[in-house]
Amino acid sequence: MKSKCKIYSADEKFHIRIEKLNSGWMFTRITVNRSNFWHMFDEALSDPTIDLMKTYLAVRDCGEAKDSKIWHDNKISWYWSDRTELYFEIEHLKEDVFQLSVDAQLYEGEKIRMQRSVAITRDELLSALDAFFQQIMHDKGFPFQYPAGCEEYIDGTSEKADTMLEEILQLLPKRFAYSNRIYDGIENICLNAVAKLAPESQAYVDDYLRMLENYTIPERWK
């Protein structure tokens, strides 16, 4: 007799897919226990990357003793409020098993919410967060669209990128020029080609990249 027990893949349990990085916003599709919802993170208000890196390190290293700066009553909790609210919680159940829970406001200005939870192993959780960090680093909108979307540029370089963008768009057939995907792709190419961040903004981006590459928390976010 075949078992009726369904085995779900790790991606169906928990996954954060980056849909787009644009002008200081991170557009995501989040999967928890086979249910999907969309959330927009405003880097100026609540960047999830830093919180999730802290979560990654805490889950990776946790045992009987836990860092009281992030673990409270055997749980890690985050609250992000941008256009909608998102509560995120990790509870350590036993050994290498955790429960991940979300409570998400689905639409701005409305009370419709989605609440989901799922049991997940340490390896599955860390793998999902690894994939999220890798997506950020390899997205064509990194770093100028995010996390530097609200940062300062060296005078003239942002305007030069805008001019380059307009010149390229004028060469395209109109059916392509009005495509959001094509517009965003060309904008990223232009920014990466000529835009330069001001020193303080560049230092911020350098710390951000170092965090993603080395899995360490820079002093500014400790």
N, C-alpha and C positions, 0 to 999 in steps of 0.2 A: 504494500500500500504506500502511495506517495505521501510524503509529509505535506500538510497544508500550511506549514510555517513558512512565511516569506522572509527572505534575507535581503535587506536593502543595502545598496552600495554606500560607501562613505560619502559620496557626493550627494546622495539623497538624504542623508542624515544632516549634514551641515556643509554649506558651501557659500562663499561670497564671490560673486562674479562682478567684475568692474565693467559696466556698460560704456562709460565715458568719463574722462577727466576734462573739465572745461571751466575756465575762469574762476578757479578756486572752489569748484564743486566736484564732488565724487559721486557719480551716479552708479548705484549698485542694484543688483538683484540678489537677494539673500534666500537661501533654501534652508529650511529647518524641518526635519521629519517629513520630507516630500512636499512640503507646502512652500510656495514662492511668494515673496512680496518685494516691493521696490522701495528703496530709501535713498534720499539725496543728502549727503553730508556736506556741510559748509565748513571749509577748512578754517575759516576765521572764528567759528563758534565751537565746533566739536569734531576735531580730526580723530577718526577712530583708529588710525594706524598706530599712534603712540600707545593708546590704551590696549590695543590688541597685541602689540609687541610685549608690553608688560605682562599681559595675560599668558602669552606664549612662554615666556621665561618662568613665570610662576608655576604653570602647569608642568613644564618640562622638569623643573627642579624640585617639585614638591614631594614630600614624604611625610613622615610623622611630624616633623617641624616645618612650619610654614611662615613666610614673611608676613608679619602682622600689618605691614604697610598696604598690602593688597588683599590678603585673605582676612575675611571677617566671618566668624561662625562657620568656618569651612567653606565659604563662598567667595567668589569674585563677582562684583556687580558693577555695571556701567550704565549710565543714563545719558543718551545723546538727544538733544533737542535742536532741530534745525527747522524745516518747514513742518515736519511731523516728529512725534516722539518715538523713541526706541529704547526699551529696557532690555538689557542683556545680562544674563547671569550664568555662571559656571559653579556647580556644586560638586565637591569631591565625595563620591559615594563610597568607594572602597578601592584600595590598591590602584589599578590602572583604569578604573571606570569612573566617569563623570556624567553629570546630567547638565545639558545645555538647555536654557530656557530663554524665550524671547516674548516680549509683549510689545507689539508694534501698532502704532496709530497709522492706519492705511491711507487716510486722506486728510489733507490740510483743512482745519476748521471743522472737522466732523469727528464724531465719537466712535466710529467704526474701528474696531481693533482686531488683531489676530494674535492669539496666544498659542504658542507651540513649545513643546519640550521633547528632548530625545536623549536616550542613553548613548554615550559615545566613549570609545576607548581613548586613552592618552594619545596613542599613535594616530588615530583618525583625526582627532582635534588638532594636533600639531601639524599634520599633513595639510589640513584645510587652511590653516593660517599660513603655512609655508607658501601654498599656492596663491593666496591673497597678496602676500608681500612680493612675490615674483611678478605678479600681474602689474603691480604699481611700477616697479622698476623698468619693465619692458613695454609699458604703454607709451605710445608716441606723444601723449600729452604730458609726460613727466620730463622735466620738472616744471616747465613754464606754465602749463595750465594748472598743475597741481603738484606739489604744494605751493608753488610760487605764484599762483593766480592773483593773489592779493599783495604781492611783494613789490618793491621798488626796482625800477630798471635804471640803467645808466642812461642819461639824457639822450634822446634821439634814437636809441636802438629799437625801442618798441614801435615808434612811428615808422622806422625804416621797414620793419616786418609788416606793418599794415599796408604800406605802399607796395611792397612786393606782392602781397596777397591780392590787392586790387588789380595790379597789372596782370597777374596770372589769370584771375577770374575773367578779365576782359577778353582773354584769348580763347576761353572755353565756349563751346556751344551753350546756349541758355539752359538747355535741359540738364546739363551738368552743373552749371554755375548755381542753380537753385537747389541742388542736393545738399542736405545738411551734412551727410557723411563726407562728401567730397570737399565741402567748404572746411569742415573741421580738420580733415587730413592735410589740406594745403596750408591752413593756418598753422598747424603744428610744424610743418616743414619750414615755413618762413621764420617762425620763432626760433626754432633750433638752429637755423642758419645764421641769423644776424643779431638776435636779442642778447643782451648782456645784463645780468643782474647787478644792482648796486652791492658794494662789499658786504654790508650787514645781511642783505637778503641772500647773497651767495653763501655766506657762512651758515645761514639757516638751512639752505638746501644741502650743503655739504654734510651737516649733522644728520639730516634726514636720510640721505643716501648711506652714510656710514652706519646708521642704525639698521637699515634694511639689509646691508651687505654683511655686517658683522654680528647682528643680533645682540646689540648692546644698547643701553639707554643713555644718550648724551646727557651731560650735566644739566642742560637747560630744561630737561623734562623729568628730572628725578624728583 
